[in-house]
Amino acid sequence: MRLNDALLGAILLGFAGWVWWLTTFFPAFPGQDYGPNLFPRILAVGIAVCAALLVLRGIRARGGLVVAEAWVREPARLVSFLAIPAAALFYILASDPLGFIPTAFLLLMALFLWFRARPVVALPVAAGMTLLVHWFFAVMMRVPLPRGLMDPFL
């Protein structure tokens, strides 16, 4: 499936506007010329400029807004395409009850095996990356990750 650049640009332009609007709710810091809304607004402007260029390029191309490619009709490729958003949705729903470590490990193992990694490689890589990401965010960055089932051990 292929989206016309004009459609993708319009979606990104809406996203940039949404980010800018969200920054209006950020609190101001007294005594400073800029606050926590500065960098998100800079990013929103950059996204908006790129989105406008995409819209112009899409209008010049004058093609259909959505074109279904041949791979969309192949079930295995369609499932592979949908596996990443499904994994993100699974993480959102399962990370609080299960915890970050079990959820991330299950997701990585499932994705590695779906994309035909050998189990002898997938198992240590999934375990190692899960622990590495947990260490980086929980210990180094002090981001509170969901503990879930692991709460008695952490």
Steps between C-alpha positions, in 0.01 A plus 500: 500500500631839407372834618520807282744756639220757524299274733803412712599868514151599612512239777841627613380860484211408730744326734724810510200718583396257773851510655500882490154508664612259774793726586260781588420305818864479613575714806724805464814533712513834682804710417586311179446614143422147387338201665439132442290574191793632294647176363167330422397814312826502304433137405140583408616778267754268336235230453257759360755628246579147382127418491428806286772392256345152485156647430641708214684202354189284528285758326751522214504120461120487447470133586243313704497563874539132593640230271484135609821320407522128424643406842177613670324201344751254652380401851846427645638837393193679626536331840869596503405860426240503779724320751681816615188710575345191662811462717475865607133451587583182693765690695253775588244248625729245667790697648318614814375157611802301376775757545758632256742207513254215422310708244810616313649151502178342367468765230858466384483121496173501306631749246835326459331164446238645263775656290678161489789554739639173632386432859860446611571859394163655588497388864827659617453811289145555631613445860810715465326789328214492751742522791714762328203725423365450852837588652538810281156643567436382857850542645684754286209726397285430810187448291241309704423193289204277587602225744192276478585139585862594566419734791612255772835450323589860410 
